[in-house]
Structure formats: structure tokens, C-alpha cells
Amino acid sequence: MIRILIAEDHLMVRAGIRAILEKVGDIMILGEASNGQEAVEMTETLEPDMLIMDIMMPRLNGIQAAEQLRSRKVNTPILLLSMYADEGLVYQALQSGVNGYVLKSSVSDELVQAVHEIAEGRKFLSGPISEIVMENAFKPRPTSELDPLTILSPREKEIMQLIAEEHTSAEIAEFLTISEKTVEKHRANLMEKLRVRNLAGLVRLAVKYRMVDRDS
């Protein structure tokens, strides 16, 4: 039996993923998370055989959540689901240590296959993602050329996402158990590193490089 944790912030999409998986006899749903922070905490607590996670979620996006889990030495296989096949986003995802990347447009056809492939120790990429990887396999470029946010630390990325989600410094400080002064220092460092003059500039970059949804 493959024990699955689903992390997806949209209830209807989460229900759809669950419905697809519950039709399969050797898959059991252990639980559901609605944001990236919950996904990290529940993965550590429940120890699922696999985490299926949307790449765009509040608090922590899927890539950041994967990075946190790997930094904590949690080796649970991770399958990311995404609407996007951007080269930079795919590169980030693979660098974060995930085991698979499935486009949401292909979920109905590929999700169950991806789960079984990953459960058997293999990687799984949707067709268009495989093409991107193969096209770029022999012409490696610095990640910073694809995404300037790669120069940020994990904590800076976390704070930038929370800023882009319109949380106040006080709220961010509470979420992360740090002082408002520390939040403000991180914000100043972000603006300097990314060469933007205000919060609107940070938000534009967060949206441009898929740190948050376009509608966020």
C-alpha cells in the first residue's frame, strides 16, 4: 500500500486529486495539507510514502517546502504538480530534490503512473517537462540566468513569498517566530540583492518568477 499525503490549497482541486488516487487499490490517502508549511509539518509527523504537492501554495510554495524537507533530512519522495512548464521553474524544482513533476493538464492521464514509478524508485516527468530537460541537458547554464531569486537564502525566499501574499511585518514575525526588526532587515536585504526600490518591485518579481500565483 502506498501511503500518500496531498498538499494543495484549492479544495476542489485537492478533492479531484484524491478521487483519482482513491480509485486505485494500492493507494491510501493519509491526509491533506492546505499550504506549504502544513505540508512540511505533516510530512514529518505522518511519514507518508509520498508527498504529492502543488507547486503554488501559500506560506511556502512547493519548491520551498521541498527544500525545507530535504534540509531537515526528510527523504519522503515528492511529486510536484504544476500548471507551468517554464524552464526556470522546472530547473528550480529538480534542484530542490523532488522525484517527479506532473503538469496539472496531464494529471488525469499521468498521476497514477507517476505515483507508481516514483514508489518503485524512479523519477517521473510529464512529457513536455522531459523535453525541456533533454533540450537543456547539454547546455547547462547558471541557475541565476533562469531565475535571479536563486541568489536568496531559504529564509529570504520564505519572507519574500509572505510579503507577496500581503502579510504585514508583524504577521510575518509571528509566522516565523522572529522579531519585526528582523523581518524588516530581511526585507531591506531582499531589496538590495534584487535591486528593487520598493515592495511593489519585490511583488512583481515574486509573480514573474512563479513564487506566487499570478492572481496573488
C-alpha positions, 0 to 999 in steps of 0.5 A, spaced: 500 500 500 502 506 498 501 511 503 500 518 500 499 525 503 496 531 498 498 538 499 494 543 495 490 549 497 484 549 492 479 544 495 476 542 489 482 541 486 485 537 492 478 533 492 479 531 484 486 529 486 484 524 491 478 521 487 483 519 482 488 516 487 482 513 491 480 509 485 486 505 485 487 499 490 494 500 492 493 507 494 491 510 501 490 517 502 493 519 509 491 526 509 491 533 506 495 539 507 492 546 505 499 550 504 506 549 504 508 549 511 502 544 513 505 540 508 512 540 511 509 539 518 505 533 516 510 530 512 514 529 518 509 527 523 505 522 518 511 519 514 507 518 508 510 514 502 509 520 498 508 527 498 504 529 492 504 537 492 502 543 488 507 547 486 503 554 488 501 554 495 501 559 500 506 560 506 511 556 502 510 554 495 512 547 493 519 548 491 520 551 498 517 546 502 521 541 498 527 544 500 525 545 507 524 537 507 530 535 504 534 540 509 531 537 515 533 530 512 526 528 510 527 523 504 519 522 503 519 522 495 515 528 492 511 529 486 510 536 484 504 538 480 504 544 476 500 548 471 507 551 468 512 548 464 517 554 464 524 552 464 526 556 470 521 553 474 522 546 472 530 547 473 528 550 480 524 544 482 529 538 480 534 542 484 530 542 490 530 534 490 523 532 488 522 525 484 517 527 479 513 533 476 506 532 473 503 538 469 496 539 472 493 538 464 496 531 464 494 529 471 488 525 469 492 521 464 499 521 468 498 521 476 497 514 477 503 512 473 507 517 476 505 515 483 507 508 481 514 509 478 516 514 483 514 508 489 518 503 485 524 508 485 524 512 479 523 519 477 517 521 473 516 527 468 510 529 464 512 529 457 513 536 455 517 537 462 522 531 459 523 535 453 525 541 456 530 537 460 533 533 454 533 540 450 537 543 456 541 537 458 547 539 454 547 546 455 547 547 462 547 554 464 547 558 471 541 557 475 541 565 476 540 566 468 533 562 469 531 565 475 535 571 479 531 569 486 536 563 486 541 568 489 536 568 496 537 564 502 531 559 504 529 564 509 529 570 504 525 566 499 520 564 505 519 572 507 519 574 500 513 569 498 509 572 505 510 579 503 507 577 496 501 574 499 500 581 503 502 579 510 504 585 514 511 585 518 508 583 524 504 577 521 510 575 518 514 575 525 509 571 528 509 566 522 516 565 523 517 566 530 522 572 529 522 579 531 519 585 526 526 588 526 528 582 523 523 581 518 524 588 516 532 587 515 530 581 511 526 585 507 531 591 506 536 585 504 531 582 499 531 589 496 538 590 495 540 583 492 534 584 487 535 591 486 528 593 487 526 600 490 520 598 493 515 592 495 511 593 489 518 591 485 519 585 490 511 583 488 512 583 481 518 579 481 515 574 486 509 573 480 514 573 474 518 568 477 512 563 479 513 564 487 506 566 487 500 565 483 499 570 478 492 572 481 496 573 488 
